[in-house]
């Protein structure tokens, strides 16, 4: 067969480029909105240049839009789409409380991570594992805490290998990634699999594949959706990782299902782990080994990445602001001396909790609380501002966390309606015990347990000014 000549190849390339530009132009026309864009990013060409700039100046770009505060909503140019960022308590709460048939977290994740291809359609279409995390896993944390604590000790010892007095070079994020993977595995599958190097490496690599390849696929799929339905399964590493995982988890799950089928769920020595918790809920084909294994891999992905990043940032902050070390160590020693190493004891380490929340505030993701508008009429805020169908809505998390607050009198004088901005004293200064002092101020002479119950600035407490874990009905259930 004769190869095409250079002129034919040039024609094909020209047609391909023309096709892509035409689709992009039509999409641009469909997504026009009266909501202002960040300066320099409006217009067809400049929107793509702005999206390119976002790759290396994301924080500065979002801060620019946030500080201008154009009525509380502004547009951010991303490749092939616009993202709408909302500011202020009222708007954030409206987004967080919107019904799923109007604003969807699941559809947002399906687009952003191409989860049908990276996690599997069975997992995304029937995410019952979220209820398992919110229910069985949460209820069993106190009971499982001793083995988790035991694994943390062994994991640090094995991964860091500090068996002598010599200095040792340690890569922080990879080390913490492995420690988090081991600790998570102790809760998910217990010994001995939780310490298998091959299994742990698989769980970590699969997590990286989901986040790295998922975001890459999302750019391609938005323009060539029909083609990507064919290419997506071929490009994804999901099936390869699943086959590898079945070698580790397959025999364990098969035996567990067999025992449950014969004796029910109360047979002697039934393990109290993630596999059992999933089997308590799974019905029909959801009990097949492959689907259960894929669901376990998905839960690893959402557990390992964010926890490792949070711990890495906290460790760097601990080294940078080392004056916090002694007070936190003294607090831990005092609490453990009376309560031991228990989940309840961790809840009484207020300075450590405060330090972690402050670290998350200073090192938060650039945007959060992502939703996709799936209501055919778009999403309308209470003031009438409308976000068009198919768009993404997010919160400029990093900018909000570092906001010193709006001067209310100035806001009233200027007739501005969005005055419910976050207010932190010295917002750009790291203050590890900022929230511990707020707790002490709130407590006064009140009962300690009552304060703990009503205090709203715990590390894991969500709010319009702390959406690291999301907010509202879809806040992270495993936080």
N, C-alpha and C positions, 0 to 999 in steps of 0.2 A: 504494500500500500504506500502510495507516494505521500511523503511528509508535506504539510502545508508550507507554502513559501512565506517569506518575510512579510509581504504585503498582506496576505491573509491573516497572519498572526497579529499584525498591527491593527487590522480591522476588528478582529475579535476583542483585542484589548480595548480599543476605542468604544466598541459597543458595550462591553462590560462596565467601563467607567461611566459611560453615558447612562446606562441602566441604573447604576448605583446612585449617581448624582440626581437623576430624575426621582427615584424613590425618596431620597433624602429631602429634595425640594418639596415634594408633595406632603411628606411628613411634617416639614417645617411649616407649611401653610395650614395644615390641620391643627397644629398645636399652638397657634398664635393666641396670645392672651393679653388683656389690658394690664395684668399685674406686672409691675416693673421688673426688669432684669438688672443684674449687677452691671454697672457702667462698663462699656467696652465689650459686652457679650451679646448685645442685641444685633439683629441682622443675620442673614443666612451664613455668610462667610465668617463673620466675627463670632458667631455662636460656636463654630467648630474650633476656632483659634482659642476661644475661652475655655472650651473643654480640654484642649491640649494643655493649656496653662494650668488647669486644675490639677494635673498630675503632679506638678512640682511646687505649686503655690496654693494648695487647697486651703490651708488655714488662713492665709492672708486674704484670699478671695472671699471666703465666707465671713470673715471679720468685717470686711468692707461692707458687705450687704447688711450684716447684722447691725453695725453701728449707725448706718443711715436710717434704719428703722422706718421703712416706707409703709407705714400703716400696718406693720406686723407680718407681712408676707412679701417675699421676694423670690425671683426665679434665678436658678443656677443652671448654667449650660453644662450638660453632660453629653458625651458622644451619643448621638442619635435620639436624644430625648431631653426634655426639660425636667428639672426637679424643683419642687416648690418648698421653700423653707419657711416655717412659721415661728413667730416670736411671741412671747408673753404667756402668762399663766392661763388666761381664758382660752386662747387658741389651742395651746397644747392639750388642755383638758378636753376640748371639743374633739380633737383628733383621737385622743386615747379612748374616748367613750363612744366614738362613732360605731354604728352597727357593721357587722362583717360584710353585709351585702352592699355596703357603700364604700367603706375603706377596708381593704383586706391585707393583713400581714402575710397570710399564706401565699396569696398571689404575688405579693411583692417579692417574697423569697424565691418563688418559682421562677420569676424573671431574673432577679439579681444573681442567684446562684445556679440557675437552670437545674433546680433540684430534681426534676423528672429524670434527668440524665446523670446527675452526680450522686443522688441519694436513692433514686428509684421511685416510680410512680406509686407503688403500693404504700410507701412511707409517707409521701406527701398528700395523697388523696384520703388516707385514713390515719391521721396522726394521733392514734389513741395512746401512743407512748408519752405524750404530754400529760395526760391524765394519770398515767402510771408514776411519772416523776412527781407530779403535784400531790398524788395520793400515797401510794405504797412506799415509794422511796422516802418521801418526807416523813411519814409516820415511823419508819424504821431507822432513821438517822441516829437516834439516841441508842437504840439497841445495837446498831452496827458500829458505833463510834469506837469501841475498844480495838476492833480489828483494823479500822481505818487509821487510828493513831499508831498502832503497831507498824503498819505499812509505811507511814510517813517516816518513822524512825529508821527503818531498814532501808528505805529508798534513799534518804539523804546519805546514809552511811555507804551504801553500795555505789551510788552515782558519783558522789564527790570523792570517795576513796581517801578520806583524810585520816590515815592510819599512823601518821608520824608527825613530827614537828616541822617538816619542810614545807615551804611555800609551794602552792600548786596553782597552775593556770587553769581556770574553769571558764568555759563559754556559758554565760548565764542562761540565755533563753533555751538552748538545747538541753542543758542540765535540768532546768525547771520543767521543761516539756516532758522529759522522761519521768521525773518525779510525780508530776500530775497524772501522767498516763498510768503509772503504777498504782497510785492511790485510788484513782477512779476504777481501775481494774479490780482492786481488792473488793470494792463495793459491788462491782458488776458481776464478776465471775469467780472471785476468791482465789485461794491457793489451789494448785501451784501455778495455774495459767497466768495469774496476774504478774508473775515475775519472769515469764518466758520472753527473752530478748526479741525473738522473731515475731511474736504476737504483738508486743509493744511497738516495735518498729512499724508493723503493718498499720496499727491504729493511728499512729502519728502521721505516717505517709498518706493514709486515706483522708485524714483531716486536711492536710495541705492540699491534696488534689481537689477536694470539694471547694475550698475557698479560692484557690488560685485558678484552677481551670473553670470553675463555675462562673467567676466574674469575667473571664476571657470569653467563654461561650456566650454569655449574655449579650455582649456587643455584637457578635456575629448573628445571633438568632433574631435580633430586632429588625434586621434588614433582609435576611434571606430565610425567613421562617420555614417555608415549605422545604427548601433544600436542607435546612438544618435538622428537620425531622428525620432525614435520612442519615446525615453526617453525624448528628449528635451521639447516637448510640455507638458509632464507630470510633469517634474521637474520645469519648469518655473512658476513664480508667475504672469505672464502677464495677463492671463485671469481672475484670481481672482481679481487683481487690476482693470482691465477694468470693471468687473461687479460692483465693488464698486464705481468706478468713474461715471458710467452711472446713478447711483442713484442721483448724484449731477448735472451732466451736461446734462443728457438725456432730461428732460423736457425743459430746456433752449434751447437746440439745436433744438428739435422738433418744438417749437414755432417759432424760428427764421427761420427755413426752410419753415414753413407754411406761414409766413408773406412774405418771399422772393418770394415764388411761386405765391402768390396772387397779390402782389403789385410791384414786382421787387425789385431792391436794393436801391430805393430812397424813401421808405416809411418814413413818419414822425417819428422822434425820434429813427431811427435805431441806435443801439449802435455802437460806434466806438471802437471796441475791436477785439481781435484775432479771435473770432468766425465769425464775419462779414468778416474779411480779408480772412479767409480760404474759406468761402462760395463764395466770389467773384471769386475765382479761381477754386474751386472744381467742377467736372463734373461727371455725372453718379453715380456709386456706391460710389465714393469718398464723396458724400453728405449724405451718410447714417450716422446715429447717432453714431453707434459703431466705424466706421472708423475715423470719425472726433474726437471722444473722445480719441481714441488711439493716434492720431496725436498730440492732445493737451498735453497728458501725456508725449509724447516724447519730445516736446518742453520744458516742465517743467524740464525734466531730464538734458538737455543740458544747461539750464539757472541757475538752483539752485546750482548745485555742484561746478562748477568752480568759480562762483561769491562769494559763501560763503567761499571757501578756500582762494581766493584772499583777501577778506575783513578781514578774521581772521589773515592772515600773516601781513597785513598792520597795524592792531590794535596792534599786538604784537610789531611790529617795532616802532610804535608810542610811546608805553610805554618805549621801550628800548632806543630810541633816542628822548627823550622828548624835547630836545632843538629845534626840528622842529615845535613843537605845536604852539607857539606864532606867528612865521612868517606866518604860514599857516592860522591861525585864523584871523590875521590882513588882509591878502590878501582876504579871503572870505568876511569879513565885508566890505572891501573897494569896492569890485566888486558888492556885493548885494546892497549896498547903492545906486549905480547908475543904475544897471540893474535888480534888483530884483532877485527872485529865478526863473531863466529860464534856458533852455538848453544852450542858447548862453552864459549866465553868467558862467556856468560850464566850457565852453571852454576857458574862460579867467582866470581861476584859475590855472596859470602855475606852481606854486610851489606845489600845491596839485597833479596836474597831474604828475609832476616830481617825487614826493615822491612815488606815486603809482607805477610808472614804475620801480623805483629803488627797491621797495619792491618785485616786480615781478621778477626782475633780480636776486636778492639775494635768493629768495625762489622759483625759478622756478621748474617745473617738471624735472625729471632726463632726460627724452627723449621726443621728440616732432616731429611734421611734419611726422607722420607715414603714410607710403604708402605700398601697397602690389603689388609685381611685377606680373602682369597678362599677359604681352606680352609673347607669346610662345617662343620667342628667348631671353627672359630676358630683362634686362635694361642695356644699354651700355652708359657709360659716354663718353664725348668727347675725353678723352685720351685713350679710349679702354677698360677701366676697366668694367667688366661685372658682374652684379648681377643676379643670376639664377632665373628662373621662379618659382613662388610660395613663394619666400622669402619676408621678410619684410625689409623696409628701414626706418631709423629714423635719427634724428639729436640729438647728445649729448647735449641737451639744457643747462643743469645746468653747465656742464664743459665749454661750450662756453661763457656763461654769465659771468663767473668768470675768463676768460682768460685775462691776462694783455697785450697780443699781442706778435707777433713774431718780433724779431729783424731782420729787412729787410736785413741789410748788412750781418748779419750772415747767413741768408737764401741764399743770393746770393753766398756767399763764399762756402757754402756747396752744391750748385747746387740743392737746394730744390725748387720745383715748387709751393708748397702750402704756399704762404706767405700772403694770404689775410685772416688772422685770425683777430678775434675781438680785439679791442684795447681800453681798459679802464684804465685810470690812477687810481692807487690804487684799482685794480679790486676787491680785497678781503675785501675792507672797505666799509661799508654802508655810502653813501653820498646822502641824500634825495633830495638835490637841484642840483645834478650833471647835469641833463638834462635842468633844468631851466636856469643854467648858459650858457649852450650851445646855448639855444634859444636867450639869451641876446647877446651873442657874435655874433651870426648870424645876429641879427637884426640891430645893429649899428644905422644908420640913416634911415633905410628902413621903409616902411609903415608897421604898425603892422599887418594888415590883410594879406598882402602879405607874411610876415614871417610865420604867422599861417598856411597859405596854403601850403608853401613849406617846413616847418620844418618837419623832418623825425624821430623825437624822441619823439612823443606823446606816451602816455600810450597805445593807441590802434593802433598805426602805426606799421605795420609788416615790417620785413626786415630779411636778412640772419642772423643777430645777435639778432633778437627778434622774435622768432617763437612761443611765448606763445599762440598766436591766430592762428597759422599756418602761411602760406605765399603763395602768388600767388592766383590763381583762386579759391582755396578752403579755403582761410582764413575765419575764423569764421565770418559769416554775421551779427551776433548780438552783436559784440564787441562794 
